[in-house]
Amino acid sequence: MTDIRDEVRAGFAETFGYEPTGIWSAPGRVNLIGEHTDYNDGFVLPFAINRRTIVALGLRDDRMLRVASSYADELVELNLAELTIDNLRGWSAYPLGVAWALGEHGADLGAVPGFDIFIDSDVPVGAGLSSSAALESAVAVALNDVWQLELDRRTLARVGQLAENKAVGAPTGIMDQSASLLGETDSAVFLDCRTLHAEIVDLGFAAADLALLIIDTGVSHSHATGGYAQRRESCELGARLLEVESLRDVSVDDLPRARNVLDDVTFRRVRHVVTENQRVLDTVRTLREQGARAIGDLLDASHRSMRDDFEISVPELDLAVETATMNGALGARMTGGGFGGAAIALVPTGDVSRLQVAIDGAFAEHGFGVPETFVVTAAKGAGRD
């Protein structure tokens, strides 16, 4: 991480011609379990990972906003007076959208100074590890500091979600930003997405001699395109037809009635969300009562539900999960919004190398692109570096 921070500082100085006020960072996240439950007011269990987005920020003495990054050639400039949704486009909609969303949450954008920001990251983009929330959260904590807004972490999570929903146009829930902002070392964030009540849950992977392996299939996805939005619409339709506020209000015991009310596709979408909520609760209880080695079956069941009921997996993800379970993983599932991205496998530490070799071989045998595999650990949330 020191190298990235040095690169960001140097990139800022080269781009803007002066030293930044400070460096802030925020982690990507892995969702251990609880997929597509967040925007249904349900439960999720993500954790922040040791891959981060770094921002160097310098305050200006005028009203200009300038944003640059290591992964885009363009320098985007906008006056604070022109900071509206209609003026945000491309990759800069993420950081500038956070500034706009802070205004929607009470910041007086007429009274704050402009800024220069330079961004770099080692969170893989499009892998389901929430590179977008890492960027939003890093910018949010930076602006919260330098603009002296004194907003709490839960409010900053809502700021990031608003930026992603309105400025970027991706209809995501609040899980990703919450994990990035609330994460703690060696722990997961058990989040009730209805109340935003969060509890830190000890994972105990190290004590159990377990590693969490990320299998990035290289199949890129985008939450701003159709499949994710269609799934959300199906969930909202299911809730309306079942006459509940959200699918959070439907229990596993209600599913027989739901089958009689809903068409087959909508029912299967609803069944995934309802059973996934229960799996999150079961995972938290199992971690607390039996430890990490006992959650494998829940991870496996989650993947089957996403593959068969929610239909958001792809052949590469299915192959990754199948190969993992055949080569020592206690449990495996796709993670993230789906339609590409990454799978996770909970593996005894001594079996990681063997599994990586098996996955490379399986992907080559099926003619798929070379996947990237790496171990992540649960890390601390966003803050000033």
Secondary structure by P-SEA (a helix, b strand, c coil): caaaaaaaaaaaaaacccccccccbbbbbbcccccccccccbbbbbbbcccbbbbbbbbbcccbbbbbcccccbbbbbcccccccccccccccaaaaaaaaaaaacccccccccbbbbbbbcccccccccaaaaaaaaaaaaaaacccccccaaaaaaaaaaaaaccccccccaaaaaaaccccccbbbbccccccbbbbbbcccccccbbbbbbcccccccccccaaaaaaaaaaaaaaaacccccccccccaaaaaaacccaaaaaaaaaaaaaaaaaaaaaaaaaccccccaaaaaaaaaaaaacccccccaaaaaaaaaaaaccccccccccccccccccccccccaaaaaaaaaaaaaaaacccbbbbbcccbbbccccc
